[in-house]
Amino acid sequence: MTVASGTRQLAFLGEVEDAMRAAIGAWSGPTALAALDPILAGGKRLRPLLVLAATPVGHVPGADTVRAAAAVELLHTASLVHDDILDAAGQRRGRPTVVATHGASTATHAGDLLTSLSLTSLTDIRHDPDVAASDDLEELVTQAVRLLAHTTRSLVSGEAVQAEQERRPDTGIDAYATRCSMKTGVLFGCSMAFGALFGRAPATDVDLLFEVGTGLGVAFQISDDVLDCVGDAARTGKQPGTDVRSGTMTLPLLLCAQSDPEVAAELASPRPDVDLVLERVAASGAADAALEQAGTLLDETIAKLDDLELEYDFDRLRELSRAAVRRSA
């Protein structure tokens, strides 16, 4: 990545941060304060970076693209707040979660506020004085709102599927992958589609980048699930074994359970022996096998970039994609 592109990236992310804080800052009270907490906690901001990377070469991202990136990051943050409530998680990104700090009721309201603000971030594009007027702006906003609404519905459905799979070590690998695409995958897909959409790319590119992003999101989620089994808490900011405790079935856990009946029994238990499961997963090679599957999926997904019509920063897209999955190595 060149110095110029690095400067552009930092400037874009700064504008996205400002947009998210301004959206929450328009509200007051304990719910707004709770909603601001996970934004202030920071993060890699992978989704806004994917929005930027999926913008066609030659198109300078404007305030509309910034608002689109803020929208998808706000929705992502809302999903994390709600996930932490369901998992009774105490830490995220090395800080207390919203539910741990503010309680379940306020955290629920904060997640709902973040979800609504994600849609508002898009609809307000039409009234933003910094957005250049164009004949196609109304249609672009309509398409973006539809895509974000689809993404939100997918997240809700994915959460329901996860609840159905809870403490089910007999869950199939394909069923697990489908759940990942409905949650993490769809947010990555939405991000890349937004970059192309507000970059005035043809519909075929928008659709293909949504597909590419979804595949990347699944590979990313597999990597994240491996981190929960064998990651370092000081590095990840999360306590290992969260998925085991909550009964969330992940690829390394499922692969280990296939060959270890004792692990399968623990995963089905409402009070599993977390240390035993993590030790067995580490010794079984299931984590490495899961990462290998993530790598294969990533290679297959990146290959689809060759079918895009316009020119994109393919090196940056590949770099971002591989860095996201490599983070557990």
Number of C-alpha atoms within 10 A of each C-alpha: 8 7 8 8 11 11 10 14 16 12 12 21 18 12 17 23 21 13 20 23 17 11 20 20 13 8 13 9 7 14 21 20 17 25 28 20 16 21 16 10 13 10 10 8 15 15 22 29 21 24 28 28 23 30 26 23 13 9 13 10 17 14 19 24 26 28 26 31 33 31 32 27 25 28 25 23 21 25 22 17 27 21 16 20 21 14 14 16 21 18 18 19 16 15 15 18 24 29 24 16 15 17 13 18 11 19 25 22 19 27 27 18 20 27 21 15 20 28 23 15 24 24 19 14 22 17 9 14 10 11 17 12 12 8 7 9 16 14 10 20 20 13 14 22 20 13 19 24 14 13 23 23 14 20 24 14 15 20 20 13 18 21 15 12 20 19 24 19 24 14 16 15 14 10 13 20 18 15 22 26 25 25 27 26 29 28 26 31 28 28 33 32 29 33 28 29 26 25 23 16 21 13 13 13 22 24 18 20 28 26 21 23 29 26 27 30 28 27 32 29 23 26 27 19 26 26 23 22 26 17 20 14 15 10 10 17 15 21 19 21 20 18 21 27 19 18 24 20 25 25 26 27 26 24 21 25 23 13 12 15 12 14 25 22 16 20 29 18 15 13 12 19 16 19 13 12 24 21 13 18 24 16 11 17 13 23 25 16 16 22 24 15 15 24 20 12 16 22 16 14 20 18 11 13 17 9 11 16 14 12 13 18 14 16 11 17 19 18 12 17 22 18 13 19 22 14 13 20 11
